Amino acid sequence: MPAAAVPTNTVAPAIPVGPASPPPAFAARATSVEGSPVREILALTERPGIISFAGGLPAPELFDTEGLRAAYDAAFAASARRALQYSTTEGAPELRAAVAARATARGLPTDADDVVITSGSQQALTLITTALIEPGDVVLVENPTYLAALQCFRLAGARVAAVPCDGEGIVPEALAELVARERPKLLYTVPTFQNPTGRTLPAARRAAVARTAARLGLWLVEDDPYGELRYEGADVPWLAAHPGAEDRTALLGSFSKIMAPGLRLGWLRAPAALRRAAVVAKQAADLHTSTVDQLAAAHYLATVDLDAHIGTVRAAYRERRDALQGALSRTLPADCEWNLPEGGMFVWARLPENHDATALLKTAVTHGVAFVPGAPFHATTPDPRTLRLSFTTHTPPEITEGVARLGRALTEHGVE
């Protein structure tokens, strides 16, 4: 029996046309955490003529552009195929070894195997958070604290609690009480030239924090992007170097402030089990950090005296810090307060009672100057009078002019 003929002009049945259905909703964490006010202010201050104390931006004229260009040339000359190829998640061995050597020289014995190279220290913080934090876990932070850390923890669903602090940072007795009561998973701290306050936690308090972590069971995350930018005073050992902290501290470092932020190179030093968990998290995030950037940085560290370059940067930033201090003393009303950090990039200031730094910013921008209000840096009830001023980006004459503009904004705003 012959097969039935198959029509060649068959038309598929029409699909009813109606209103389109919206796609599924975003994850709750994507809509519950606000964007960074610092990034929004930076976009505002890109207008010509604005003198911005807002962003913690290194001075671009101090970048070693020639040395870094030569380092990239050398990375390609040594092996372009390797520089352009995939790499291991942990990082290029020669860069890990260089990081370990620098950490050891600063008083923390470190092997290359202790180190993971990351895409900036911000990624290191994200990896540690991914490895440790479940939704609902308690994370302790200084108050105020680094804004992007608050974003990171809140995106992970953590409950963030503030440790009482004074002018020197964490109060150890208050920390012990809080740990015993809240049973947190980790403490995040920027103990040296903290962002945003510029303060430094003394060695005795660091030792007390390490003892509390060991006694009560607590992970420590020590973020140190500014530690090599010291302008006066003696170095303070890393928190990770204190007894009790050895098996529970993730130390985060960065090349952003001492080489160039555009490299996006940071590093993580952590105990073996936590390091392995962070490596798995990094494999899921980006497989590995840019190979060519790592090899260029490794060549730079092998051939250039980075400490000498840091010395040049320190001298320039010390002059800029002092220029800001002098200008504030001449310009700000007597009821305003600010500190004198021994290093880092920031001065923390406070307006008189009944004044709001966020409202002042709107007036300041009309006068051609910007800063970051301090309220978003607080993990709990904010102090609306506070503001952060970064002194590294501009020259001393520009800083002096910027503070003069701020003074005129203060007068218009009614701060006298």
C-alpha positions as CSV (number, residue, x, y, z in Angstrom):
1,M,0.0,0.0,0.0
2,P,1.6,3.3,-1.0
3,A,2.5,5.7,1.8
4,A,0.2,8.7,2.3
5,A,1.5,11.9,0.7
6,V,2.8,14.5,3.2
7,P,1.5,18.0,2.5
8,T,4.3,20.4,1.8
9,N,2.4,23.6,2.7
10,T,1.3,22.7,6.2
11,V,1.0,25.8,8.5
12,A,1.7,25.5,12.2
13,P,-1.4,26.3,14.3
14,A,-1.4,29.9,15.4
15,I,-0.4,30.8,19.0
16,P,-3.0,33.0,20.7
17,V,-1.7,36.5,21.0
18,G,-2.1,38.1,24.4
19,P,-0.3,40.4,26.9
20,A,3.3,39.3,27.6
21,S,4.0,37.9,31.0
22,P,6.8,39.6,32.9
23,P,10.0,37.7,33.7
24,P,10.5,36.3,37.2
25,A,11.4,38.7,39.9
26,F,15.0,39.6,40.9
27,A,16.5,37.9,43.9
28,A,15.5,39.7,47.2
29,R,19.1,40.5,47.9
30,A,19.4,42.4,44.6
31,T,16.6,44.8,45.6
32,S,17.2,45.0,49.3
33,V,20.8,46.4,49.2
34,E,21.3,50.0,48.0
35,G,24.0,51.1,45.6
36,S,27.1,52.8,46.9
37,P,26.7,56.5,47.6
38,V,30.4,57.0,47.0
39,R,30.1,55.7,43.4
40,E,27.1,57.9,42.9
41,I,28.9,60.9,44.2
42,L,31.9,60.1,42.1
43,A,29.7,60.2,39.0
44,L,28.4,63.6,40.1
45,T,31.9,65.0,40.6
46,E,33.2,64.1,37.2
47,R,31.9,67.5,36.1
48,P,34.8,69.8,35.1
49,G,36.0,72.1,37.9
50,I,34.8,70.0,40.9
51,I,37.5,69.5,43.5
52,S,36.5,66.2,45.1
53,F,37.5,64.9,48.5
54,A,34.9,62.1,48.0
55,G,36.6,59.1,46.4
56,G,39.6,57.3,47.9
57,L,41.5,57.6,44.7
58,P,45.3,57.4,44.5
59,A,47.0,60.3,42.8
60,P,47.4,59.3,39.1
61,E,50.5,61.4,38.6
62,L,52.3,59.2,41.1
63,F,51.7,56.0,39.2
64,D,54.9,54.4,37.9
65,T,53.6,54.3,34.4
66,E,57.0,53.7,32.8
67,G,57.9,50.9,35.2
68,L,54.5,49.2,34.7
69,R,54.7,49.6,30.9
70,A,58.1,47.9,31.0
71,A,56.7,45.1,33.2
72,Y,53.9,44.4,30.7
73,D,56.4,44.3,27.8
74,A,58.6,41.9,29.8
75,A,55.6,39.6,30.5
76,F,54.9,39.4,26.8
77,A,58.6,39.0,25.9
78,A,59.1,36.2,28.4
79,S,56.1,34.2,27.1
80,A,53.2,35.8,25.3
81,R,51.5,32.5,25.1
82,R,51.5,32.1,28.8
83,A,50.5,35.7,29.5
84,L,47.5,35.3,27.2
85,Q,46.4,31.9,28.4
86,Y,44.2,30.6,31.2
87,S,45.9,30.2,34.6
88,T,45.4,28.5,37.9
89,T,42.8,29.7,40.3
90,E,45.3,30.3,43.1
91,G,47.4,32.6,41.0
92,A,50.7,32.8,39.3
93,P,53.4,31.1,41.4
94,E,55.9,34.0,41.1
95,L,53.3,36.6,42.2
96,R,52.2,34.5,45.1
97,A,55.8,34.1,46.2
98,A,56.4,37.8,45.9
99,V,53.3,38.5,48.1
100,A,54.5,36.0,50.6
101,A,58.0,37.5,50.8
102,R,56.5,41.0,51.4
103,A,54.2,39.7,54.1
104,T,57.1,37.9,55.8
105,A,59.3,41.0,55.7
106,R,56.5,42.9,57.5
107,G,56.6,40.4,60.3
108,L,54.1,37.7,59.3
109,P,55.9,34.5,58.2
110,T,54.1,33.4,55.0
111,D,54.7,30.8,52.2
112,A,53.5,31.2,48.6
113,D,51.0,28.3,49.3
114,D,49.3,30.5,51.9
115,V,48.3,33.1,49.3
116,V,45.6,33.3,46.7
117,I,45.7,36.1,44.1
118,T,42.4,37.9,43.7
119,S,40.8,40.5,41.4
120,G,41.3,43.3,44.0
121,S,40.9,42.8,47.7
122,Q,37.2,43.4,47.3
123,Q,37.0,40.1,45.6
124,A,38.9,38.5,48.4
125,L,36.2,39.8,50.8
126,T,33.5,38.5,48.6
127,L,35.1,35.0,48.5
128,I,35.5,34.8,52.2
129,T,31.9,35.9,52.7
130,T,30.7,33.3,50.2
131,A,32.7,30.6,52.0
132,L,31.6,31.5,55.5
133,I,28.2,33.3,55.6
134,E,24.8,31.8,55.5
135,P,21.6,34.0,55.4
136,G,20.9,35.0,58.9
137,D,24.4,34.7,60.2
138,V,25.7,37.5,62.4
139,V,28.7,39.5,61.2
140,L,30.4,42.1,63.4
141,V,31.9,45.3,62.0
142,E,33.4,48.5,63.4
143,N,31.1,51.4,63.5
144,P,31.5,53.2,61.1
145,T,33.1,50.8,58.6
146,Y,34.0,50.3,55.0
147,L,30.9,50.8,52.9
148,A,31.5,48.1,50.3
149,A,31.9,45.6,53.2
150,L,28.4,46.4,54.4
151,Q,27.1,45.9,50.9
152,C,28.9,42.5,50.6
153,F,27.6,41.2,53.9
154,R,24.0,42.4,53.3
155,L,24.0,40.8,49.9
156,A,24.9,37.5,51.5
157,G,21.9,37.9,53.8
158,A,23.9,38.4,57.0
159,R,22.7,40.3,60.0
160,V,25.3,43.0,60.6
161,A,26.0,44.2,64.1
162,A,28.2,47.1,65.2
163,V,31.0,46.7,67.7
164,P,31.3,49.7,70.1
165,C,34.3,51.8,69.1
166,D,36.1,54.8,70.4
167,G,38.8,57.1,69.0
168,E,41.2,54.2,68.8
169,G,38.8,51.7,67.3
170,I,37.3,48.5,68.7
171,V,36.7,48.4,72.5
172,P,37.9,44.8,73.4
173,E,35.6,44.4,76.4
174,A,32.6,45.4,74.4
175,L,33.6,43.0,71.7
176,A,33.8,40.1,74.1
177,E,30.3,40.9,75.5
178,L,28.9,41.1,72.0
179,V,30.4,37.8,70.8
180,A,29.1,36.0,73.9
181,R,25.6,37.4,73.3
182,E,25.2,37.3,69.5
183,R,27.4,34.3,68.6
184,P,28.6,35.9,65.3
185,K,30.3,34.0,62.5
186,L,33.1,36.6,61.9
187,L,34.4,40.0,62.8
188,Y,35.4,42.3,59.9
189,T,37.9,45.0,60.7
190,V,40.2,47.5,59.0
191,P,42.6,48.0,61.9
192,T,45.2,50.2,60.2
193,F,44.2,53.7,58.9
194,Q,40.6,52.6,58.8
195,N,38.2,53.6,56.0
196,P,36.4,55.9,56.7
197,T,37.8,57.2,60.0
198,G,41.6,56.9,59.5
199,R,42.1,55.5,63.0
200,T,44.5,52.7,63.9
201,L,43.8,50.0,66.5
202,P,46.7,49.8,69.0
203,A,48.7,46.6,69.4
204,A,47.3,45.8,72.9
205,R,43.8,45.9,71.6
206,R,44.7,43.8,68.6
207,A,46.1,41.2,71.0
208,A,42.9,41.3,73.0
209,V,40.7,40.9,69.9
210,A,42.8,37.8,68.9
211,R,42.4,36.3,72.4
212,T,38.6,36.9,72.3
213,A,38.4,35.2,68.9
214,A,40.3,32.2,70.1
215,R,38.4,31.9,73.4
216,L,34.9,32.4,72.0
217,G,35.2,30.9,68.5
218,L,35.2,33.6,65.9
219,W,36.6,34.1,62.4
220,L,38.6,37.3,61.8
221,V,38.7,39.2,58.5
222,E,41.5,41.7,58.6
223,D,41.4,44.2,55.6
224,D,44.7,46.0,55.1
225,P,44.6,48.1,51.9
226,Y,46.3,51.1,53.5
227,G,48.9,49.7,55.9
228,E,51.9,50.6,53.9
229,L,50.9,54.3,53.6
230,R,52.3,55.4,57.0
231,Y,53.4,59.0,57.4
232,E,54.4,59.0,61.1
233,G,54.6,56.8,64.1
234,A,55.7,53.1,64.4
235,D,54.2,50.2,62.5
236,V,51.7,48.0,64.4
237,P,51.8,44.2,63.8
238,W,49.0,42.7,61.8
239,L,46.1,41.3,63.8
240,A,46.9,38.0,62.1
241,A,50.3,38.0,63.7
242,H,48.9,37.9,67.3
243,P,48.6,34.7,69.3
244,G,45.2,33.2,69.0
245,A,44.6,34.6,65.5
246,E,46.8,32.3,63.6
247,D,44.2,29.6,62.6
248,R,41.2,32.0,62.2
249,T,42.3,35.1,60.3
250,A,41.8,35.9,56.7
251,L,44.2,38.8,55.8
252,L,43.3,40.8,52.7
253,G,45.8,42.9,50.9
254,S,45.8,45.0,47.7
255,F,48.2,46.5,45.1
256,S,45.6,49.2,44.3
257,K,47.0,51.9,46.7
258,I,50.7,51.1,46.2
259,M,50.9,50.3,42.5
260,A,47.7,51.2,40.6
261,P,44.0,50.4,41.2
262,G,43.4,49.7,37.5
263,L,45.5,46.5,37.8
264,R,42.7,45.0,40.0
265,L,45.1,42.9,41.9
266,G,44.7,41.8,45.5
267,W,45.5,38.9,47.6
268,L,44.2,36.7,50.4
269,R,46.2,35.0,53.1
270,A,44.1,32.5,55.1
271,P,44.3,29.1,56.9
272,A,44.3,26.1,54.6
273,A,40.7,25.0,55.0
274,L,39.3,28.5,54.5
275,R,41.7,29.1,51.6
276,R,40.5,26.0,49.9
277,A,36.9,27.1,50.3
278,A,37.7,30.5,48.9
279,V,39.4,28.9,45.9
280,V,36.3,27.0,45.1
281,A,34.2,30.2,45.4
282,K,36.7,31.9,43.0
283,Q,36.4,29.2,40.5
284,A,32.7,29.8,40.4
285,A,33.2,33.6,40.2
286,D,35.9,34.1,37.5
287,L,38.1,31.0,37.3
288,H,41.2,33.0,37.9
289,T,42.5,36.6,38.0
290,S,44.0,38.1,34.7
291,T,47.1,36.2,33.8
292,V,48.9,39.0,32.0
293,D,48.3,41.4,34.9
294,Q,49.7,38.9,37.4
295,L,52.8,38.3,35.3
296,A,53.4,42.0,34.8
297,A,53.0,42.6,38.5
298,A,55.4,39.8,39.3
299,H,58.0,41.1,36.9
300,Y,57.6,44.6,38.4
301,L,58.1,43.3,41.9
302,A,61.2,41.4,40.8
303,T,62.9,44.3,39.0
304,V,61.6,47.5,40.6
305,D,62.2,48.7,44.2
306,L,58.5,49.0,45.2
307,D,59.4,50.2,48.7
308,A,61.3,53.1,47.2
309,H,58.2,53.9,45.1
310,I,56.0,53.7,48.2
311,G,58.4,56.1,49.9
312,T,57.7,58.6,47.1
313,V,54.0,58.1,47.5
314,R,54.2,58.5,51.2
315,A,56.0,61.8,51.0
316,A,53.5,63.2,48.6
317,Y,50.5,62.0,50.6
318,R,52.0,63.3,53.9
319,E,52.3,66.7,52.3
320,R,48.7,66.5,51.1
321,R,47.4,65.3,54.5
322,D,49.2,68.3,56.2
323,A,47.8,70.7,53.6
324,L,44.2,69.5,54.4
325,Q,44.8,69.7,58.1
326,G,46.1,73.3,57.8
327,A,43.3,74.4,55.5
328,L,40.7,72.9,57.8
329,S,42.2,74.6,60.8
330,R,42.1,78.0,59.0
331,T,38.6,77.5,57.5
332,L,36.2,75.4,59.5
333,P,34.1,76.8,62.3
334,A,35.3,76.2,65.9
335,D,32.6,73.7,66.6
336,C,33.7,71.4,63.8
337,E,35.8,68.4,64.7
338,W,38.3,66.3,62.7
339,N,41.1,63.8,63.3
340,L,44.8,63.6,62.3
341,P,45.5,60.1,60.9
342,E,49.0,58.7,61.0
343,G,48.6,57.3,57.5
344,G,46.1,56.1,54.9
345,M,43.9,58.3,52.8
346,F,41.1,59.8,54.9
347,V,40.2,62.4,57.5
348,W,37.0,61.9,59.5
349,A,35.1,65.1,60.4
350,R,32.0,66.1,62.3
351,L,29.8,69.2,61.9
352,P,28.3,71.0,64.9
353,E,25.0,69.8,66.5
354,N,21.9,70.0,64.4
355,H,23.7,70.0,61.1
356,D,23.5,67.3,58.4
357,A,26.4,66.5,56.1
358,T,24.1,65.0,53.4
359,A,22.3,68.3,53.2
360,L,25.5,70.2,53.2
361,L,26.8,68.2,50.2
362,K,24.1,69.6,47.9
363,T,25.3,73.1,48.8
364,A,28.9,72.2,48.5
365,V,28.6,70.9,45.0
366,T,27.2,74.2,43.9
367,H,30.4,75.7,45.2
368,G,32.5,73.2,43.2
369,V,33.6,70.9,46.0
370,A,32.5,67.4,47.1
371,F,32.9,65.0,50.0
372,V,31.2,61.8,51.2
373,P,28.6,62.1,54.0
374,G,29.4,59.8,56.8
375,A,25.9,58.3,57.4
376,P,26.1,55.4,54.9
377,F,29.3,54.1,56.6
378,H,27.4,53.4,59.9
379,A,26.1,49.8,60.4
380,T,23.5,51.0,62.9
381,T,22.0,54.4,63.7
382,P,24.0,56.9,61.6
383,D,25.6,60.1,62.8
384,P,24.3,62.6,60.2
385,R,26.9,65.2,61.2
386,T,29.9,63.1,60.0
387,L,31.8,63.3,56.7
388,R,34.8,61.7,55.1
389,L,37.5,63.7,53.3
390,S,40.1,62.0,51.1
391,F,43.3,64.0,50.7
392,T,45.3,61.8,48.3
393,T,43.9,62.8,44.9
394,H,44.6,66.5,44.7
395,T,47.8,68.7,45.1
396,P,48.2,70.9,48.2
397,P,47.1,74.1,46.3
398,E,44.0,72.3,45.0
399,I,43.3,71.1,48.5
400,T,43.6,74.6,49.9
401,E,41.2,75.9,47.3
402,G,38.8,73.0,47.9
403,V,38.6,73.7,51.6
404,A,38.0,77.4,50.9
405,R,35.0,76.4,48.7
406,L,33.9,74.1,51.5
407,G,34.1,77.0,53.9
408,R,31.9,79.1,51.7
409,A,29.4,76.2,51.5
410,L,29.4,75.9,55.2
411,T,28.6,79.6,55.6
412,E,25.8,79.5,53.1
413,H,24.5,76.4,54.9
414,G,24.4,78.2,58.2
415,V,27.4,76.5,59.8
416,E,29.3,79.3,61.6
